[in-house]
Amino acid sequence: MIDITAKMEQPRGNHMSLEEFCGKIRHMEAQGKDGISMFNEVISRGMAPDFIAEDEVQHSRRLERITTEITRRFRQEGMRVVLVAGPSCSGKTTTSRFLTHMLQDNGIEPCVVSLDNYFLNLDQRPLDPNGGIDYESFYGLDVRQLGQDVASLLAGDQVSMPTYDYVKGMRTYQGNTLKLESNSLLFLEGLHALNPLLVPDIPEEMKFRLFVTAQATIYYGAKSGLEEHDNRLLRRIYRDYNSRGASALQTLQWWPGVLRGENLWILPFASNADAWFNTSMVFEFSAIKLRVAELLRQVPESEPAEYKIAQRLTAILNRVAPLTKEDFEAIAPKRRFLLSNEGK
């Protein structure tokens, strides 16, 4: 293998493996050296797409192992419900989507139900310690209605499925129905999917529990300021702006409540999972850097708590080079997992 730190003049594609690359960075930073300079050099030399392609393959292989186990239990043990949980922006929906495609290749037809559609109307939600609506509480779900619907689905009945209207803050019914066939597998995807109180009447042998996480795969050094949940926070800032029109300030204001809810309602049940899946990718920060850094710059100094976090996150992003437009064009034909971004 060629040491890219010494021979960057070598043509693209003739370099060490992704595993060796990540290990090299960790080794350098353990010695007090700046491994991110090596990371950035890979991007500047146009080598990132090759590493990302390898990262994609490794993600697919891990999901294939999970798919194989789900398929075995479905066919041999009568398992009918897959519960997919994880904290905010861990990648639950994306993971469920890829598992759906893989299971279809095995002759199984997954039917994904988002637990978000079973939220109670806002005026029925529990309150947090400050008297505001507790958006993270397990008891914000209509567990009774969910239980009835799941039981009916497993019995072979056709069920009217709800849709949660985030604008109006209420659950609606728009004529959507669902009916499971003999080759159908029910997916329940959401923050609280592993809570044992969710569907307690379904026999345990009929359930497969998957916990999705997003732990950074690159070590940025002890002095980098990177916290365990920052990967998801950066994703959340990116997602909230693109899909919900929320500013970085709003996301940062919500985040303490999100973490509080995770510690109360999500993380305590992670150990119950039959499998874990880490959705983080090596070049993720580089993929979202340009857009998120722009959003973080809009956090005003007049909000000192959020401004301090924004400055810390900005300092982390400043350490990594962004993927270029050419990188995204090279990645696009084979990209599956990496977050989309405009490589301007």
HUZIWO-V365798 format. One record per helix or strand of 2 or more residues. SS is the DSSP state (H for helix, E for strand). FROM is the first residue (numbers start at 1). LEN is the number of residues. Records with the same first field share a line. If there is no record, write none. Layout:
BEGIN
SS->FROM-LEN + FROM-LEN
END
This chain:
BEGIN
H->18-13 + 35-10 + 48-29 + 92-14 + 115-4 + 122-3 + 138-3 + 143-12 + 204-3 + 230-15 + 248-18 + 267-6 + 284-13 + 304-15 + 325-8
E->81-5 + 109-6 + 159-7 + 170-9 + 184-6 + 207-7 + 275-4
END
